[in-house]
Amino acid sequence: MNRYKKLGWNTLIIGLGSMGSKFMIFLLVPFYTFYLSPAEYGQADIIMMTVSILIPIVTLSIADGVFRYTMEKASKKQVFSSACAILLIAGFILILLIPLLKTIPMIQDYYWLFLMLLIVQLWNTLFQQQVRANGKLILYSVSGLLMSGVLFVANIAFLKYLHLGVDGYLYANLLAFGFNTLCLFFGAKLYRLFSFRAVNKGLLKKMLIYSLPLIPNAILWWVMQVSDRYILTIFLGVAANGLYTVAAKIPSLLSMLHTVFFQAWSISAIGDKIKNNDGFFAGVFTIFSSLFFVATEVILLIVQPFATILFSSAYQQVWQYVPFLLIAVIMSSFSSFLEVSYMVEKKTKQLLLTSLKGSVINVVLALCLIPFIGIIGASIATLVGFLITWLLRMKQTNFFGQIKYKKAFWASLSVLVLQSIYLSVISMPNLWMQAIFAIVFLICQGTVLQKILKQRRKKSS
């Protein structure tokens, strides 16, 4: 039980900060829909998504190496200084590439903001991983909460009062990330860990061997998450991408939960070297999957009235794109849960094959479906891509046989998939049909809860 308590405590601490900042981003969605047109929102989203995919490429995913090797009790000063050397070189190269940035259509009007956002987020990612690996989770959480406050105030100032549009959206994010980066740097006194003399070529080589395979893995993961937005922009324009972006914000509630849990789970799994054949691994997955199933069912029940109340008239129909994206987030989260076992054993190369197959299927389906069925085709492509990735990882890690309460697990997932299909093809949900789905789902999850409580009573007696 100590391991469960440790995982729960870490999840709570990280959640207080991460959920605050991420929930603030979600709460700002209605605000964006009033002050940004679908085309403007789509443009801003493309820029932020491009920044996110460039981070692991430009940094050689060294922040992941920092987390892994700091957790392995290597010299913190050598680990951090070696990583900083990579980022300093990366920043210099980016400045040299300014003439190229001016020629890229999607970002040429915002290239300075794009460059500053990228550089700030490079350092922010490194500092977050270092602070997390150092166990300073309270600082990590508090800085996240403060960042959400800065983001909120900055968006109101730049969008509502100064009417800066896309520029205002980007300014607000730059200010928030910059503030968070400085909080982590000075709050954790990371300046004490940096020294050019501490750069260790041998250690850096080991870190890169671990982190380099994570670059294509991150790219492929990104392909499954946001490549559909580029395809939508090409075929249907930035306005369609704006609608899809807003639809994706509702499943981001699940993504928030997953991000918080994954950060805590990776600390526990790597710190205690927990393997996927450990009973604790399967036990955590049971609790994790049940919580995600319940959260998904709740969102499916309220998604239509929720969207009607929350979003402006230009975005009223986005709720129909949400159900498949919710199941896609579940598949993505289950895949990431299993990813930790690869990280524990430093088998990052084996992640590539599963991510590659899932991303290829995602892109092919998006290219085939979007021209014919529009935005919902992007949702279907994303779902299938993550589903394939999860199933491949389940097979590769031999985890199918370790799932507890298999019948209830697969029955719950099936109900959610059927309910998602129903909601995606009708114009107005029928309350009786929704009630039937909810009752069947509750029976499935009630069975799981009953068995868990029965098992705990046996252990305590």
Stockholm file with secondary structure:
# STOCKHOLM 1.0

chainA/1-461         MNRYKKLGWNTLIIGLGSMGSKFMIFLLVPFYTFYLSPAEYGQADIIMMTVSILIPIVTLSIADGVFRYTMEKASKKQVFSSACAILLIAGFILILLIPLLKTIPMIQDYYWLFLMLLIVQLWNTLFQQQVRANGKLILYSVSGLLMSGVLFVANIAFLKYLHLGVDGYLYANLLAFGFNTLCLFFGAKLYRLFSFRAVNKGLLKKMLIYSLPLIPNAILWWVMQVSDRYILTIFLGVAANGLYTVAAKIPSLLSMLHTVFFQAWSISAIGDKIKNNDGFFAGVFTIFSSLFFVATEVILLIVQPFATILFSSAYQQVWQYVPFLLIAVIMSSFSSFLEVSYMVEKKTKQLLLTSLKGSVINVVLALCLIPFIGIIGASIATLVGFLITWLLRMKQTNFFGQIKYKKAFWASLSVLVLQSIYLSVISMPNLWMQAIFAIVFLICQGTVLQKILKQRRKKSS
#=GR chainA/1-461 SS CHHHHHHHHHHHHHHHHHHHHHHHHHHHHHHHHHHSCHHHHHHHHHHHHHHHHHHHHHHTTHHHHHHHHHHTTCCHHHHHHHHHHHHHHHHHHHHHTHHHHTTCTTTGGGHHHHHHHHHHHHHHHHHHHHHHHTTCHHHHHHHHHHHHHHHHHHHIIIIIISCCHHHHHHHHHHHHHHHHHHHHHHHTTGGGGCCGGGCCHHHHHHHHHHHTTHHHHHHHHHHHHHHHHHHHHHHHCHHHHHHHHHHHHTTHHHHHHHHHHHHHHHHHHHHTTCCTTSHHHHHHHHHHHHHHHHHHHHHHHHHHHHHHHHSCGGGGGGGGGHHHHHHHHHHHHHHHHHHHHHHHTTCTHHHHHHHHHHHHHHHHHHHHHHHHHTHHHHHHHHHHHHHHHHHHHHHHTTCGGGCSSHHHHHHHHHHHHHHHHHHHHCSSCCHHHHHHHHHHHHHHHHHHHHHHHHHHHHHHC
#=GC SS_cons         CHHHHHHHHHHHHHHHHHHHHHHHHHHHHHHHHHHSCHHHHHHHHHHHHHHHHHHHHHHTTHHHHHHHHHHTTCCHHHHHHHHHHHHHHHHHHHHHTHHHHTTCTTTGGGHHHHHHHHHHHHHHHHHHHHHHHTTCHHHHHHHHHHHHHHHHHHHIIIIIISCCHHHHHHHHHHHHHHHHHHHHHHHTTGGGGCCGGGCCHHHHHHHHHHHTTHHHHHHHHHHHHHHHHHHHHHHHCHHHHHHHHHHHHTTHHHHHHHHHHHHHHHHHHHHTTCCTTSHHHHHHHHHHHHHHHHHHHHHHHHHHHHHHHHSCGGGGGGGGGHHHHHHHHHHHHHHHHHHHHHHHTTCTHHHHHHHHHHHHHHHHHHHHHHHHHTHHHHHHHHHHHHHHHHHHHHHHTTCGGGCSSHHHHHHHHHHHHHHHHHHHHCSSCCHHHHHHHHHHHHHHHHHHHHHHHHHHHHHHC
//
